Amino acid sequence: MILYVATSNAGKLRDFRTAATDTPGFDIQPLPGLADIPAPPEDEPTFEGNARIKAAYYSKFAPGHWVIADDSGLEVDALNGLPGVRSARYAADLNFPSTGNSIDADNNAALLHNLKDATNRTGRYRCALALATDGKVETVAFGKLEGQILTAPQGERGFGYDPYFCAPELNGTMAEASDEDRLRVSHRGRALRSLLRQWRAC
């Protein structure tokens, strides 16, 4: 069965495809024509709210098919849960000076700056994943991964905050993890496996 994913992020698509190998019978594909579909507003204060908005909206562009959409990000305890739902836009929201490299680099620079005096660097990745068809959300599932924020990057895999996010379950950062280890512990992998289990149980 085909599951369309409403994302153009290659890293997210890879994570979902890898996680789906645990549940045979599902073919994870990007939503056709996604680049030409105007994005919906993501103005909910929670990961679940934004995931529901995106899944319901994008499923209308693939009538009769199942579409999944996620909202995920990093919560840091010393920053009262920020960047949270604004993880992808953290530096821009703060008007933080650009590094000139990439949005990911800017976000990481802003995060490190705001944690420079923090003694507690614990946090977690969270993911809310919604499944919808024809504009109606049918199932929502969740995943999380606990860790801490490093002061220097480690690893060259992954994306976003991965080089700075060290998880005890990995004995290293998300950017150092193999596909197999990401499958085992990642917040997206856990959310997708939970969603597929719920769906099959219906």
N, C-alpha and C positions, 0 to 999 in steps of 0.2 A: 504494500500500500504506500502511495506517495504522500508524504507530509511536506507541504511547502513551508519554508521559513521566510518570514518577512524581515530579512536583513541583507544588507550588502557587505557586511563586515566579514571578511574572509576568515578571521580568527574565530568568530562566533560560529560560523557555518562549519568550520573544521571541528570545533568542540562538539556540536550537536551530532554531526555525522559519526564521530568517533564514539560518542556515548550510545548512539543507536545500535551499534554493533552488538551490544548486550541483549538486544531484543530483536531477534530475526523477524523479517517480514515487513520492515519499514524502510522506505527509500526517502532519504532526506534531500530535498532539492530547494534551491532558491526560488522564491516566487517569481514566475515569469513576468517580465515587463516592469519589475520593481523600480528601475531607474527612472521610468517615465511617470510614476505615480506620485503625486504630491504627498508629502509626509503629513500625517495628522498632528495636531497639537499634543504635546506630552506635558500636560500641566497638572497632572495629579500629584499629590504629595507622597504617594507610596509607589513602590515597585509594582505591586499588584494592580493598582489603578491604571498605571501607564501600560502595563502588559495587556490588560483587558481592552483598553482603548485601541491599541495597535492591532491586536488579533481580530477584533470585531471589524475594524475598518478595512484592513487588508484582505480579509476573507471575502469581502464583497467583490473583489477584483478577480476571484477564482471561483465562480459559482459551482456549487456541487462538490468542491474539494475541501480538504482540511488544511487549515493554516495555523501555524504556531508563531507566536511573537513573544519576545522576552523583554523585560526591563531588568537590568542588573547593574551593580555598582559596588563601590567600596565604602564601608562604614568604618570610621576611625573613632575610637572611644575618646581620645583626648580632644577631638574636634566636635564632640557632641553628636556623632553620627554622620558628620560631613565626610566626604563630598555627597554621599547618599545618591538620591535620584539624579543629582546634577553631576555625577562623576565624569561624564564625557564632556562637560562644559565648565568644569570647575575653574580653570584659569580664566576663561572668558568672563564668567560671572564676577570674578574678583578684579577684573581689569589688570590681571597680573602681566608684567612685561613679557613679551614673547621671546622665546629662546631662538626663534628663527629656524627651528628644525622641524617640528611637527606638533600637532595638537597633543599627542601623548606626552611628548617632551615638556610642553608647557604645563600640562596638568601635573606631571610628576615634580616639576620645579616648584610649582605653587604648593603642592603637598609638603615637600621637604622644608620649604620656607616656613610654613605654618606649624611644623612639628619641631623646629630647631631647638626649642627649649623644653620639649615634652620629655618627661621621664617614663610615661606610660605610652607605648607605641603599639598597643594591641588594636586589632580591628578584624573585620571579616568581609569577605565577598558574599553578596546576596544575589539571588536570582529568583524572579517570579516569572513563570512561563504559562501563557494562556493558549488554549486550543479553541479555535472557532471555525464555524462553517456558515456561509451565507449570512454573515453579520451577527451571528449569535455565539457567545462564548459558552462552551460546554464544560470545560474543565480548567482548573488552575492548579499548578503545583509549584513547590518551592525547594530551593537548595541553598546551602551556605557552606562556607569554608572559613574556619578560624585561622588567624595568623598574626603577624606583627610586621610593622613597616621598618625596613632597613634604612640606614643612612647612605648607602651606596648600592648601585645596581649589581645584580648577579644574574648571569645567564642572558642568552640572546634569542630565546624562543618566546612565544606568547606575544601579548600586546597590552596596551593600556598601562596599568600599574604593576603588571606581572613581575618586572625585574626587581621591584622593591618589596613585593609581598612574599614573605617567608612563612611557610606553613609547616608546623611540626609533622603533619601526616606525610609530607613530602621529603622532610629533612633537607629542605632547600626552598628556593623560590619557584613560583609558577613559571618563570622564564627559563628555569633549568629542567623542568619536568618533561619526561617523555610523553608521547600521546597516550600510552597505556596508563601512566600515573595520573595524567589529567583526567582521563576517563574514570579512574578509580575515586578521585576525591573532589573534582571541581564542582563548583556551585551549579554550573550549567548542566553538567553531566548528571548530578543528583536530581536536579529539577526535572530533566527529561525522563530519566528512568522512573521517577515517581509518577509523572504524567502518563507515561505509557502503561504503567501498572494499573493506574486508576481507570484508564480508558478501556483496557482489556477486561477489567472486572465488571464493567457496565453491561 
